[in-house]
């Protein structure tokens, strides 16, 4: 199903009871964030705020705030259907006579929807602001979190063109409002926009930029998708394929760029590569931590075009689960067939919300030979943006990769610390605050597959066991102890019945976490444990998602994951506590995102006047 524009999708959601209107005046500073955060975590509806203080425009948020709404927005009944759709396209038959080739006709017709369709103009150019008319403060741009550096555009579709090849790119990069006509442009070092800007610098020219706000949901999703570098395949093409219709584009009013004709707003302008970069941030990011201030390019807005009655689309990111988790899952499903083309032993994979995309990847494989898990994990590290993965867990094909608890049970049972763990290095996401260097850090592979004789040190080989099971029996017997030791800084702790020891810990001095780990590994309570998870004092040890979210954000695997001997075997200690300068950590450690209590109280008091369901409060 193709949606002509964003408002068509909004009407469908409203008809289905999946979008509600709030007419009561709301504040774009923090208040909308608190409301939206509660709703997305409760699986609630999208919201159209019709009366945003200080702006003449309404704001919509949470349009893809559930798995079901995300699937609906992309024209499928379930996100798993995306994999089947792509698999059908790439599985072209080259044999079987005329009948086999005719079977390709429908697939090729789908592929024909890839190129965008040029139109003379569109609704997004019904109103034009130029020069002194440009005033970004009139847009209801959100100030999302208390320590944010200012208001940020959170759902921008940023369009540029390679100055040498003319290839288009569209990406979603946050934009901090700096003045009435300038914003920051958060182009990280690995992003295509950064490469375009560098080419413009070498050519001695400005880089034209257009930023779309809105468009139909397929295009909004496409801007987030990690597309491979295939000539002719861009985000407009992906959106065209997903919607089953060529995407309508028109030329910008003041820039030589194709822009979506069905968007709500377009910001047109340029970045001057000769201009000094400006300090942007902090920003409460999708990791659930603040990204600290850093230097980024300055985007000059020279014109704003819009519909006569535009709606400003927004999202928020922060502590998971958030709306971006469903966009990540859509990409995960969409690119599964491509991963399987390169690594056919992959049965499925999943990036759980607690891993905020790159921090954790679980992959199920059809294991055939010793070392197969490491072959697949290292192959994944070489696939596009999968290079940013921090921890890869490999399990057998019959383990459901999206069952978080089942996966970690397999890890405890089948991955012996030291023997079945492997640390390496590589690129990391620049938003990773704990890596050893900016954009560079340690990675961990956990082989939680059933082991073959060669993998456990047997003199026998897998070949000797053909036709029989011939695999390692699981001998680990987890046991939770109630008699847990005290240690300096420990605020709370518990052990689980599947082999994990969870600790909330207030660190005050260097090496304190290492000392804790060694003391706990030597204690009799470690007998039934294979993993010691040391978290900061703000972590709830009774919430396993909160524990893993903290751990995965706060480790560099090479520095912070240790194998320690115990009286009954070995223990893997994960140091998810804050790192100190005295320990060689040279960057500032960011805080976790927390909403101000006064804002929470205000939203509590106004919930009934918003007209939102009490059950979601």
VOGU-3710 file (C-alpha; in Angstrom, 3 decimals, decimal comma):
1> xxxxxxxxxx> 0,000/0,000/0,000  1,406/3,381/-1,012  0,591/6,442/1,083  0,525/9,655/-0,990  1,885/11,613/1,954  2,251/11,720/5,718  -1,241/13,026/6,427  -2,830/10,114/4,569  -1,044/7,741/6,922  -2,111/9,893/9,872
11> xxxxxxxxxx> -5,771/9,663/8,816  -5,530/5,883/8,581  -4,018/5,688/12,063  -6,738/7,960/13,447  -9,441/5,797/11,856  -7,869/2,761/13,517  -7,637/4,435/16,934  -3,839/4,595/16,642  -3,565/8,390/16,618  -5,083/10,823/19,095
21> xxxxxxxxxx> -5,340/14,603/19,022  -4,335/16,869/21,897  -5,770/20,371/21,636  -4,587/21,557/25,061  -1,563/23,922/24,766  1,704/22,016/25,257  5,292/23,164/25,558  7,861/22,077/22,979  10,487/22,247/25,734  10,489/18,899/27,589
31> xxxxxxxxxx> 6,714/18,503/28,018  6,061/16,838/24,636  9,048/14,537/25,208  7,697/13,332/28,550  4,283/12,604/27,051  5,703/10,858/23,985  8,188/8,828/26,038  5,421/7,434/28,243  3,272/6,564/25,249  5,927/4,752/23,222
41> xxxxxxxxxx> 7,094/2,692/26,209  3,475/1,691/26,897  2,766/0,834/23,248  0,353/3,756/23,049  -0,918/5,777/20,075  0,742/8,442/17,989  -0,200/11,995/18,977  -1,055/15,087/16,969  -0,397/18,119/19,174  -2,615/20,790/17,618
51> xxxxxxxxxx> -1,555/23,658/19,884  2,218/23,892/20,422  3,213/27,005/22,350  5,115/29,523/20,248  4,398/27,941/16,861  1,531/28,210/14,362  2,126/24,627/13,220  0,869/21,353/14,728  3,308/18,580/15,620  2,873/14,827/15,176
61> xxxxxxxxxx> 4,989/12,269/17,009  5,110/8,499/17,455  3,804/7,578/13,998  5,977/4,441/13,943  5,983/3,922/17,702  5,000/0,238/17,624  6,095/-2,751/15,578  2,607/-2,970/14,065  2,487/0,699/13,034  5,935/0,458/11,495
71> xxxxxxxxxx> 4,851/-2,551/9,435  1,674/-0,730/8,391  3,687/2,339/7,373  5,804/0,179/5,051  2,855/-1,552/3,443  3,292/-4,996/5,007  1,264/-6,898/7,567  4,353/-7,844/9,573  7,957/-6,646/9,525  9,078/-10,200/8,700
81> xxxxxxxxxx> 7,355/-9,731/5,342  10,053/-7,232/4,378  12,626/-10,018/4,191  10,357/-12,099/1,984  9,757/-9,095/-0,276  13,467/-8,449/-0,791  14,248/-12,161/-1,137  11,694/-12,435/-3,926  13,293/-9,511/-5,759  16,891/-10,740/-5,586
91> xxxxxxxxxx> 16,034/-14,380/-6,324  15,783/-13,891/-10,100  15,677/-17,115/-12,118  18,188/-17,431/-14,948  17,203/-20,906/-16,104  14,155/-23,079/-16,613  13,411/-22,025/-20,180  10,744/-19,500/-21,124  8,614/-20,385/-18,106  11,475/-19,670/-15,732
101> xxxxxxxxxx> 12,267/-16,331/-17,323  8,616/-15,284/-17,388  8,599/-15,783/-13,647  10,929/-12,800/-13,434  8,494/-10,359/-15,054  6,660/-9,421/-11,862  9,928/-9,017/-9,995  11,368/-6,785/-12,690  8,194/-4,723/-12,652  8,771/-4,194/-8,925
111> xxxxxxxxxx> 12,353/-3,155/-9,646  11,078/-0,622/-12,188  9,565/1,303/-9,271  13,048/2,105/-8,031  13,858/5,340/-9,964  12,043/8,445/-8,634  9,495/10,230/-10,815  10,146/13,888/-11,655  7,151/16,255/-11,311  7,046/20,020/-12,079
121> xxxxxxxxxx> 6,093/21,017/-8,559  4,320/19,648/-5,523  2,324/20,552/-2,414  5,544/21,176/-0,483  6,167/24,317/-2,577  2,761/25,968/-2,053  4,307/28,476/0,396  7,858/29,825/0,094  9,885/31,776/2,670  13,079/33,369/1,365
131> xxxxxxxxxx> 15,862/35,456/2,843  14,686/37,468/5,842  11,383/35,547/5,921  13,250/32,433/7,066  12,706/31,922/10,786  13,289/28,442/12,192  11,898/29,471/15,585  8,405/29,407/14,057  8,685/25,636/13,610  7,748/23,610/16,736
141> xxxxxxxxxx> 11,231/22,135/17,064  11,598/20,123/20,270  13,959/20,730/23,134  13,864/17,079/24,141  15,917/16,520/27,301  17,039/18,721/30,227  20,730/18,864/29,324  20,273/19,258/25,556  22,219/22,129/24,033  19,032/23,556/22,513
151> xxxxxxxxxx> 16,146/22,554/20,260  16,891/19,774/17,744  15,199/18,746/14,516  14,878/15,000/15,143  13,240/13,598/11,991  15,071/15,394/9,130  15,624/13,805/5,722  18,923/15,433/4,714  19,560/15,422/0,951  22,914/16,054/-0,728
161> xxxxxxxxxx> 24,557/15,255/-4,054  28,069/13,999/-4,662  29,871/16,999/-6,243  31,818/14,682/-8,566  29,445/11,865/-9,545  26,042/13,476/-8,986  24,904/10,488/-6,900  22,130/11,441/-4,448  22,153/10,657/-0,757  19,524/11,025/1,918
171> xxxxxxxxxx> 20,250/10,456/5,595  18,759/11,252/8,961  21,115/13,447/10,973  19,993/15,489/13,943  20,110/19,276/13,524  20,483/21,706/16,424  18,862/25,109/15,857  21,603/27,717/16,193  19,776/30,835/14,996  16,750/31,890/12,989
181> xxxxxxxxxx> 18,450/30,622/9,804  21,257/28,235/10,808  21,533/24,755/12,309  24,246/22,309/13,146  24,579/19,294/10,847  25,513/16,150/12,757  27,506/14,423/10,025  29,656/11,770/11,681  32,937/10,719/10,103  31,501/7,566/8,476
191> xxxxxxxxxx> 28,469/9,260/6,910  27,996/9,921/3,197  27,229/13,587/3,828  30,703/13,982/5,308  32,270/12,546/2,141  30,211/14,903/-0,023  31,338/17,884/2,057  34,989/16,861/1,797  34,710/16,598/-1,983  33,120/20,061/-2,101
201> xxxxxxxxxx> 35,997/21,409/-0,007  38,572/20,000/-2,444  36,652/21,508/-5,371  36,454/24,884/-3,614  32,662/25,090/-3,649  29,726/25,160/-1,281  27,687/22,002/-0,797  23,974/22,461/-1,460  21,689/20,804/1,086  17,936/20,257/1,258
211> xxxxxxxxxx> 16,185/18,942/4,357  12,737/17,392/4,005  10,386/17,198/6,966  7,666/14,677/6,250  6,977/12,808/3,066  5,293/9,436/3,243  6,426/6,887/5,878  8,390/4,767/3,385  10,683/7,719/2,663  11,127/8,554/6,350
221> xxxxxxxxxx> 12,164/4,964/6,956  14,428/4,889/3,878  16,434/7,847/5,237  17,410/5,673/8,219  18,232/2,520/6,222  21,894/1,404/5,934  21,922/1,121/2,154  24,899/-0,616/0,507  26,952/1,522/-1,923  25,330/0,290/-5,150
231> xxxxxxxxxx> 25,261/2,807/-8,050  21,716/3,958/-8,755  20,345/2,648/-5,460  19,458/5,518/-3,179  16,827/6,277/-0,567  14,270/7,497/-3,117  14,719/4,208/-4,968  14,254/2,172/-1,786  11,113/4,136/-0,907  9,779/3,560/-4,426
241> xxxxxxxxxx> 10,317/-0,162/-4,114  8,685/-0,355/-0,678  5,635/1,677/-1,724  5,284/-0,055/-5,116  5,270/3,285/-6,936  7,993/5,578/-8,212  8,654/8,320/-5,699  7,548/11,845/-6,746  10,357/14,397/-6,617  10,665/17,974/-7,784
251> xxxxxxxxxx> 13,530/20,434/-8,073  14,209/22,692/-5,117  13,323/26,354/-5,443  16,845/27,643/-4,667  18,988/24,468/-4,816  19,721/22,062/-7,645  18,519/19,054/-5,678  15,584/16,681/-6,013  13,250/17,002/-3,049  10,165/14,938/-2,146
261> xxxxxxxxxx> 7,176/16,707/-3,668  4,851/15,317/-0,986  6,801/16,514/2,081  5,436/18,952/4,684  8,438/21,312/4,792  11,721/21,664/2,885  14,670/23,596/4,318  16,965/24,677/1,468  20,475/26,027/1,835  24,145/25,193/1,903
271> xxxxxxxxxx> 27,185/24,293/3,970  30,422/26,153/3,312  33,321/23,716/3,831  35,707/26,636/4,303  33,721/27,872/7,301  34,775/26,968/10,838  32,724/24,205/12,406  30,562/25,069/15,388  30,086/23,416/18,761  26,952/21,261/18,739
281> xxxxxxxxxx> 25,319/19,429/21,671  24,914/18,020/24,221  22,081/15,837/22,945  20,109/13,084/24,676  20,833/10,362/22,129  19,426/6,998/21,061  21,971/5,274/23,308  20,081/6,577/26,343  23,091/8,703/27,288  23,934/12,285/26,353
291> xxxxxxxxxx> 26,255/12,750/23,411  28,668/15,425/24,576  29,383/18,656/22,650  31,583/18,422/19,577  32,368/20,357/16,405  30,133/19,931/13,351  29,385/21,863/10,121  26,980/24,820/10,047  23,971/24,609/7,722  22,704/27,947/6,365
301> xxxxxxxxxx> 18,991/27,959/5,516  18,262/30,294/2,615  14,656/29,243/1,947  11,844/27,237/3,519  9,070/25,802/1,378  5,953/24,159/2,789  2,370/23,151/2,288  -0,377/25,644/3,064  -1,264/23,660/6,197  1,884/21,729/7,102
311> xxxxxxxxxx> 2,329/19,319/10,021  5,739/19,155/11,683  6,855/15,521/12,203  9,099/14,644/15,135  10,484/11,753/17,103  12,412/11,419/20,329  15,303/9,145/21,167  16,607/8,121/24,558  16,563/5,171/26,920  15,091/2,175/25,049
321> xxxxxxxxxx> 12,621/1,100/23,984  11,933/4,094/21,748  10,416/4,563/18,299  13,798/4,081/16,634  13,861/0,453/17,853  11,150/-0,395/15,311  12,968/1,388/12,489  16,070/-0,616/13,405  14,023/-3,820/13,314  12,670/-2,888/9,891
331> xxxxxxxxxx> 16,243/-2,531/8,583  17,187/-5,786/10,261  14,366/-7,610/8,451  14,925/-5,812/5,152  18,630/-6,621/4,931  18,489/-10,211/6,226  18,349/-11,659/2,659  21,389/-9,603/1,622  23,348/-10,863/4,630  22,310/-14,419/3,782
341> xxxxxxxxxx> 23,562/-13,991/0,206  27,041/-13,379/1,588  26,797/-15,608/4,665  24,263/-18,306/3,704  24,652/-20,160/7,006  22,814/-17,314/8,765  19,312/-18,464/9,702  18,284/-15,236/11,432  19,685/-12,311/13,360  18,394/-9,660/15,746
351> xxxxxxxxxx> 19,576/-6,390/17,279  17,707/-6,116/20,613  16,596/-2,688/21,883  18,873/-3,061/24,930  21,797/-3,003/22,513  20,607/0,251/20,854  21,399/-1,195/17,403  25,152/-1,706/17,186  26,010/-2,692/20,744  24,541/-6,204/20,465
361> xxxxxxxxxx> 23,845/-8,505/17,519  22,462/-12,009/18,036  22,857/-14,339/15,055  21,543/-17,872/14,639  23,482/-20,144/12,282  23,234/-23,585/10,711  26,538/-24,777/12,121  28,514/-27,264/10,044  32,140/-27,265/11,217  34,492/-26,150/14,009
371> xxxxxxxxxx> 34,977/-22,398/14,201  31,859/-21,731/12,156  30,564/-19,213/14,712  33,733/-17,108/14,429  33,646/-17,250/10,640  30,123/-15,780/10,650  30,827/-13,173/13,327  33,934/-11,911/11,563  32,012/-11,875/8,289  29,352/-9,692/9,878
381> xxxxxxxxxx> 31,996/-7,258/11,131  32,856/-6,688/7,458  29,313/-5,928/6,250  28,535/-2,204/5,924  27,371/-0,600/9,140  27,642/-3,951/10,924  31,282/-2,907/11,330  30,079/-0,901/14,344  28,813/-3,988/16,200  30,311/-4,243/19,689
391> xxxxxxxxxx> 29,159/-7,678/20,892  28,096/-10,508/18,566  26,450/-13,563/20,123  26,248/-16,652/17,890  23,672/-19,340/18,721  22,372/-22,522/17,124  19,707/-22,314/14,441  16,913/-23,542/16,715  17,399/-20,742/19,276  14,940/-17,847/18,743
401> xxxxxxxxxx> 17,238/-14,860/18,308  14,553/-12,386/19,402  13,974/-14,164/22,732  16,323/-12,125/24,914  16,192/-14,399/27,965  16,610/-17,587/25,902  19,691/-16,179/24,173  21,451/-15,332/27,425  20,580/-18,760/28,853  22,357/-20,273/25,850
411> xxxxxxxxxx> 25,340/-17,997/26,427  25,648/-19,094/30,050  25,186/-22,755/29,205  27,336/-23,103/26,079  29,916/-20,299/26,031  32,719/-21,165/28,475  34,519/-17,951/29,493  37,945/-17,819/27,874  37,415/-20,853/25,670  34,387/-19,604/23,736
421> xxxxxxxxxx> 34,980/-15,862/23,905  37,107/-13,852/21,505  38,083/-10,193/21,720  39,082/-8,180/18,670  39,173/-4,518/17,578  37,615/-2,404/14,897  35,556/0,694/14,067  32,966/1,755/16,613  30,043/4,119/16,432  31,221/7,647/17,197
431> xxxxxxxxxx> 28,332/7,831/19,681  29,969/5,054/21,713  31,168/6,967/24,759  33,075/4,034/26,297  35,315/2,936/23,419  39,095/3,190/23,818  39,193/5,927/21,171  36,753/8,043/19,201  35,251/5,705/16,608  37,635/2,860/17,522
441> xxxxxxxxxx> 37,291/0,141/20,124  37,183/-3,444/21,276  34,674/-6,058/20,140  33,575/-9,365/21,645  32,382/-12,586/20,013  30,499/-15,067/22,214  30,212/-18,537/20,674  27,074/-19,964/22,278  26,637/-22,735/19,705  26,796/-26,436/20,524
451> xxxxxxxxxx> 30,488/-27,358/20,470  32,115/-29,904/18,211  34,970/-32,128/19,487  37,716/-29,910/18,038  36,299/-26,905/19,895  36,550/-28,525/23,329  40,069/-29,934/22,971  39,091/-33,494/22,057  41,528/-35,722/20,166  38,593/-36,854/18,057
461> xxxxxxxxxx> 37,321/-34,951/15,056  33,881/-34,072/13,815  34,481/-36,457/10,939  34,778/-39,343/13,415  31,241/-38,621/14,560  29,438/-38,419/11,230  25,950/-39,819/11,571  25,932/-39,383/15,348  25,490/-36,433/17,653  29,145/-36,308/18,665
471> xxxxxxxxxx> 28,789/-32,913/20,297  29,557/-31,486/23,702  27,062/-32,194/26,434  26,041/-29,133/28,441  27,533/-29,634/31,896  27,154/-26,178/33,443  24,776/-26,230/36,402  23,739/-22,659/37,318  22,866/-22,004/40,919  21,704/-18,754/42,514
481> xxxxxxxxxx> 23,061/-18,002/45,963  21,377/-15,832/48,570  24,548/-15,494/50,636  26,291/-12,746/48,678  29,404/-10,907/49,869  29,631/-7,228/50,759  32,071/-4,944/48,952  32,853/-1,244/48,948  30,432/0,643/46,695  27,927/-2,180/46,121
491> xxxxxxxxxx> 24,395/-0,757/46,358  22,391/-3,792/45,229  23,075/-7,266/43,874  21,408/-10,542/43,023  22,083/-13,790/41,226  19,795/-15,356/38,635  18,982/-19,022/38,273  20,604/-19,158/34,831  24,141/-18,140/35,758  24,335/-14,337/36,103
501> xxxxxxxxxx> 25,463/-12,167/39,009  24,091/-8,614/38,718  25,661/-5,783/40,715  24,751/-2,081/41,026  27,908/-0,317/42,074  29,000/3,218/43,014  32,586/3,665/41,879  34,731/6,248/43,681  38,330/5,298/42,888  40,463/3,721/40,146
511> xxxxxxxxxx> 40,545/-0,087/39,768  37,690/-0,503/42,237  35,592/-2,542/39,776  38,496/-4,884/39,028  39,011/-5,477/42,722  35,301/-6,182/43,136  35,362/-8,698/40,272  38,374/-10,544/41,656  36,880/-10,677/45,159  33,541/-11,966/43,901
521> xxxxxxxxxx> 35,195/-14,553/41,617  37,076/-15,942/44,644  33,928/-16,119/46,790  31,994/-19,409/47,142  28,907/-17,651/45,710  30,575/-17,704/42,274  30,165/-21,490/42,043  26,974/-21,369/39,963  27,789/-18,236/37,955  29,438/-17,637/34,579
531> xxxxxxxxxx> 28,849/-13,900/34,149  29,388/-11,062/36,592  27,665/-7,884/35,358  28,936/-4,775/37,154  26,719/-1,736/36,527  26,517/1,813/37,793  24,453/2,648/40,856  21,508/3,936/38,772  20,869/0,457/37,359  17,981/-1,705/38,555
541> xxxxxxxxxx> 19,431/-5,185/39,125  15,895/-6,615/38,987  15,440/-5,365/35,415  17,596/-7,491/33,094  16,978/-5,133/30,147  18,253/-2,187/32,192  21,284/-4,190/33,263  22,293/-5,197/29,745  21,553/-1,726/28,357  23,981/-0,254/30,900
551> xxxxxxxxxx> 26,627/-2,922/30,388  26,610/-2,759/26,589  26,820/1,037/26,571  29,599/1,219/29,155  32,136/-1,364/28,002  35,000/-1,482/25,590  35,262/-5,266/25,265  39,044/-5,304/25,141  39,433/-3,192/28,265  36,383/-4,077/30,330
561> xxxxxxxxxx> 35,595/-7,781/29,849  37,835/-10,169/31,770  38,004/-13,931/32,264  38,658/-14,741/35,931  39,243/-18,158/37,511  36,796/-19,444/40,105  36,933/-22,519/42,310  34,634/-24,348/39,889  35,766/-23,003/36,524  35,837/-19,518/35,040
571> xxxxxxxxxx> 33,774/-16,354/35,181  33,392/-13,566/32,631  33,355/-10,185/34,375  31,795/-7,230/32,523  32,816/-3,842/33,930  29,950/-1,487/33,100  30,920/1,109/35,705  32,106/4,623/34,894  35,715/4,867/33,668  38,094/7,348/35,300
581> xxxxxxxxxx> 40,985/9,475/33,961  43,328/7,732/36,422  42,549/4,498/34,553  43,678/5,977/31,247  40,214/6,998/30,028  40,856/10,365/28,385  37,319/11,455/27,461  34,491/12,880/29,549  31,986/10,295/30,791  28,411/11,307/29,864
591> xxxxxxxxxx> 25,355/11,079/32,133  22,350/8,870/31,556  19,272/10,675/30,274  16,760/11,495/33,001  13,737/13,784/32,759  13,373/16,558/35,332  11,016/15,605/38,143  9,167/18,936/37,814  8,266/18,055/34,203  7,070/14,594/35,237
601> xxxxxxxxxx> 4,892/16,184/37,902  3,455/18,695/35,428  2,565/15,971/32,947  1,002/13,889/35,735  -1,152/16,830/36,747  -2,255/17,587/33,170  -2,772/14,036/31,881  -6,553/14,249/32,182  -6,709/17,521/30,223  -4,580/16,073/27,414
611> xxxxxxx> -7,395/13,571/26,898  -5,000/10,608/26,853  -5,917/7,172/28,271  -5,323/6,852/32,026  -3,937/3,358/31,461  -0,951/4,873/29,614  -0,176/7,478/32,246
//
